């Protein structure tokens, strides 16, 4: 992981199957929204691309996600921007 993202909450999906990955991603997003974190990292690895595809499909469906992109320097991780919490 690049130095730029050292302090961001990170979810590492290495060794996880895609069904369980969906659950972990959604819980991770919910937890970080509650903690008012605006940016998080999901490490899915490169491999065959199954976890990257699962990650992107899950993020696309989530109402908590503002945007996401594959990291420019490490295509095995996705940077996720969360919506600001509406409750103040």
trRosetta pair geometry for C-beta under 8 A, 3 or more apart (Angstrom, degrees):
i j d omega theta_ij theta_ji phi_ij phi_ji
1 5 5.6 -97 174 76 110 111
1 6 7.1 140 115 -86 117 54
1 10 7.3 -56 -95 -107 159 151
1 41 7.1 60 -133 166 129 165
1 43 7.5 -79 -75 -82 109 125
1 74 6.9 -85 -110 12 44 168
1 77 6.8 49 -106 -25 87 168
2 5 5.9 75 68 16 78 95
2 71 7.3 180 7 -179 119 137
2 73 5.2 65 -55 77 135 146
2 74 6.7 -160 -25 -12 96 119
3 6 5.8 -14 -159 -33 47 115
5 8 4.8 -49 -168 22 81 123
5 10 7.7 97 146 -77 112 113
5 41 5.5 85 173 -62 138 140
5 71 7.8 -71 -24 -110 150 136
5 79 7.2 -126 -99 -103 138 107
8 37 7.7 119 -152 -172 73 124
8 39 5.6 -65 -127 110 127 93
8 40 5.9 167 169 -125 105 35
8 41 5.1 101 105 -14 124 103
9 28 7.6 173 137 -171 120 97
9 32 5.5 -163 66 -103 154 122
9 35 7.8 101 -46 76 152 144
9 37 5.6 8 7 -169 127 171
9 40 4.7 -35 75 -123 95 98
9 41 7.2 179 92 29 46 74
10 40 7.1 173 -84 -174 35 78
10 41 4.4 -17 -109 72 82 107
10 42 7.6 166 -158 -88 59 26
10 43 6.3 29 -177 -14 106 106
11 24 6.3 153 -170 146 131 108
11 25 6.8 152 111 -102 161 58
11 28 4.5 -24 -66 -118 144 160
11 40 7.1 36 -3 160 97 119
11 41 7.3 -177 27 96 63 59
11 42 5.0 -13 65 -117 103 72
11 43 6.9 -167 92 26 50 72
12 43 4.5 -9 -115 62 67 120
13 16 4.7 -89 -168 40 73 125
13 21 5.0 48 -147 -124 130 108
13 24 6.8 158 -102 84 92 142
13 25 7.7 -3 -79 -62 129 95
13 42 6.7 26 -17 180 116 91
13 43 6.4 -174 20 89 75 62
13 44 5.0 0 54 -110 128 60
13 45 7.1 -122 78 2 87 95
13 51 5.2 165 114 -165 133 135
13 55 7.1 -149 2 -72 161 114
14 43 6.9 -23 -31 118 92 107
14 45 5.5 98 -94 -45 83 129
16 20 5.1 -123 -174 91 99 113
16 21 4.8 127 117 -71 120 85
16 24 6.6 -44 -167 10 162 150
16 51 7.2 95 71 -113 88 125
17 20 5.2 81 60 18 79 103
17 21 6.8 -136 99 -15 35 94
18 21 5.2 -50 -141 32 33 120
18 22 6.8 42 158 -26 64 95
18 50 5.8 -95 -66 155 121 105
18 51 6.6 -150 -93 -94 78 58
18 54 4.2 -159 -145 -85 98 149
19 22 6.1 -48 -161 23 31 111
19 23 7.3 26 147 -12 61 103
20 23 5.6 -54 -157 36 41 113
20 24 6.2 38 149 -17 72 107
21 24 5.7 -57 -145 41 32 110
21 25 6.1 34 157 -23 67 107
21 44 7.7 64 -154 -121 140 99
21 51 5.9 -164 -115 -134 165 88
21 54 5.1 71 91 123 135 141
21 55 6.9 -75 157 -68 125 72
21 58 7.5 -142 124 -25 88 152
22 25 5.9 -55 -146 35 27 111
22 26 6.4 23 158 -15 63 108
22 54 6.3 -104 -61 180 83 107
22 58 5.1 -173 -127 -93 74 129
23 26 6.1 -61 -151 38 27 107
23 27 6.3 22 156 -14 64 110
24 27 5.9 -59 -146 40 30 109
24 28 6.0 33 155 -23 66 110
25 28 5.6 -57 -147 37 28 115
25 29 6.3 28 156 -19 64 106
25 42 6.5 24 -118 -120 99 143
25 54 7.9 180 -16 134 146 92
25 55 6.3 172 -98 -125 147 67
25 58 4.6 76 93 125 150 152
25 59 7.2 -93 172 -58 135 74
25 62 7.9 -119 135 -56 105 141
26 29 5.8 -53 -147 36 30 111
26 30 6.4 30 155 -18 64 107
26 58 6.6 -114 -54 -173 83 118
26 62 6.9 -172 -111 -99 76 116
27 30 5.7 -55 -147 38 31 112
27 31 6.1 32 156 -19 66 108
28 31 5.9 -54 -145 37 26 111
28 32 6.3 16 160 -11 62 112
28 40 6.9 164 152 157 107 157
28 42 7.3 121 104 -93 155 101
29 32 6.1 -62 -144 42 26 104
29 33 6.2 30 156 -22 64 108
29 40 7.5 -155 -100 44 59 151
29 59 8.0 163 -80 -110 141 70
29 62 5.7 -45 155 -161 171 153
29 64 4.7 133 160 84 116 145
29 65 6.7 -56 -139 -58 136 89
29 80 7.4 -85 -102 143 98 152
29 82 6.8 163 -155 -105 83 117
30 33 5.8 -55 -147 34 28 112
30 34 6.5 28 155 -17 63 105
30 64 6.8 -134 -79 -65 50 162
31 34 5.8 -58 -154 35 30 111
31 35 6.4 16 153 -8 66 111
32 35 5.5 -57 -141 46 36 107
32 37 4.1 -65 -171 55 94 120
32 40 5.1 -26 -148 -59 172 139
32 82 6.2 -175 112 -39 109 159
33 36 7.5 34 179 -77 33 30
33 37 7.5 -80 -67 50 24 74
33 64 5.0 -92 -65 -150 142 124
33 82 5.5 -151 -88 -180 81 141
33 83 7.4 19 -125 62 113 77
33 85 5.9 129 175 -80 81 97
34 85 7.6 94 -106 -95 26 141
36 84 7.8 23 -147 -149 81 67
36 85 5.7 -78 -100 4 79 127
37 40 5.9 73 126 -61 128 96
37 82 6.6 73 97 30 69 140
38 81 6.3 -1 159 -155 78 74
38 82 5.5 -142 -147 55 38 88
38 84 6.7 -8 -105 -85 106 71
39 79 6.7 -9 -167 -176 103 93
39 80 6.9 154 -155 82 53 53
39 81 5.5 -22 -99 -103 77 65
39 82 7.1 -150 -69 11 28 83
40 79 7.9 160 84 -158 38 50
40 80 5.0 -19 65 63 84 106
40 82 6.8 46 2 -29 104 113
41 71 8.0 18 -135 -56 104 127
41 77 5.7 1 -173 179 102 123
41 78 7.3 151 -158 78 54 47
41 79 6.1 -27 -103 -104 72 60
41 80 7.3 178 -89 17 21 85
42 55 5.4 166 120 -146 141 131
42 59 7.9 -146 16 -62 152 124
42 77 6.6 165 85 -158 45 71
42 78 4.8 -10 60 58 97 97
42 80 6.2 50 -8 -20 104 123
43 76 6.4 24 -159 133 78 89
43 77 4.6 -31 -103 -101 64 99
44 51 3.9 -176 -170 123 101 108
44 52 4.8 149 106 -76 141 58
44 54 7.5 173 -139 60 134 92
44 55 4.8 -102 -68 -27 146 144
44 76 6.5 -152 69 -177 61 61
44 77 6.9 151 19 -103 69 40
44 78 6.6 28 0 -5 116 104
45 51 6.1 55 47 61 92 139
45 52 7.7 -118 74 -48 54 91
45 76 4.7 -11 -140 -157 23 111
46 49 7.5 -19 176 -71 48 64
46 52 7.6 19 -128 -42 33 131
46 75 6.3 66 -101 95 99 91
46 76 4.5 -67 -44 -86 77 99
47 50 7.1 -51 107 25 120 84
47 51 6.9 60 54 21 130 107
49 52 5.0 -57 -155 43 61 116
49 53 5.7 63 147 -25 84 102
50 53 5.9 -58 -151 37 28 110
50 54 6.3 28 152 -17 65 108
51 54 5.4 -50 -141 39 35 114
51 55 6.0 42 155 -24 66 104
52 55 5.7 -52 -148 35 29 114
52 56 6.4 24 156 -15 63 107
52 70 7.6 21 -153 -98 120 115
52 76 7.8 -102 -77 -134 113 44
52 78 7.4 140 -140 -45 77 116
53 56 6.0 -57 -146 39 29 107
53 57 6.2 28 156 -18 65 108
54 57 5.9 -57 -145 38 28 110
54 58 6.2 26 157 -18 64 110
55 58 6.0 -61 -149 38 26 109
55 59 6.2 22 157 -16 64 111
55 78 5.6 168 140 10 137 148
56 59 5.7 -54 -142 40 30 110
56 60 6.1 37 157 -26 64 107
56 68 7.2 -170 -120 100 68 134
56 78 7.1 -173 -74 -101 76 155
57 60 5.7 -53 -147 32 28 115
57 61 6.7 19 157 -12 61 109
58 61 6.1 -64 -153 39 29 105
58 62 6.4 35 152 -34 65 109
59 62 5.6 -53 -146 22 33 117
59 65 5.0 108 -169 -93 80 172
59 68 4.7 -9 162 -2 152 159
59 78 7.2 -126 -35 140 158 149
59 80 6.2 -134 -126 -115 130 118
60 65 7.8 -65 -76 73 16 145
62 65 4.4 78 86 -3 110 107
63 83 7.7 -38 147 6 63 142
64 82 5.6 -22 156 -145 88 96
64 83 6.0 -134 -165 26 41 99
65 68 6.0 -24 -171 -34 129 109
65 80 6.0 -72 -128 -165 105 105
65 81 7.2 95 -164 76 67 54
65 82 6.3 -63 -107 -109 44 55
65 83 7.2 35 76 -19 4 86
66 81 4.4 -61 65 110 110 97
66 82 6.1 89 -2 158 97 9
66 83 4.9 140 -61 -70 94 62
67 80 7.7 175 93 -154 45 47
67 81 4.8 15 53 47 81 115
68 78 5.4 23 178 170 112 113
68 79 6.6 170 -152 86 63 50
68 80 4.6 -12 -104 -107 102 69
68 81 6.9 -159 -73 21 52 69
69 78 6.9 172 88 -154 25 75
69 79 5.7 -12 61 56 77 95
70 75 5.2 20 172 -135 126 70
70 77 7.5 124 -154 83 61 42
70 78 5.7 -49 -96 -101 49 72
70 79 7.9 93 -173 13 6 79
71 74 4.6 7 88 57 131 78
71 75 6.8 -147 64 -80 74 32
71 76 8.0 -32 44 53 113 49
71 77 4.9 17 1 79 128 92
71 78 7.0 -146 -21 -100 79 20
71 79 5.6 102 -76 -27 81 103
74 77 5.0 22 108 25 113 104
85 88 7.7 152 104 -72 94 54
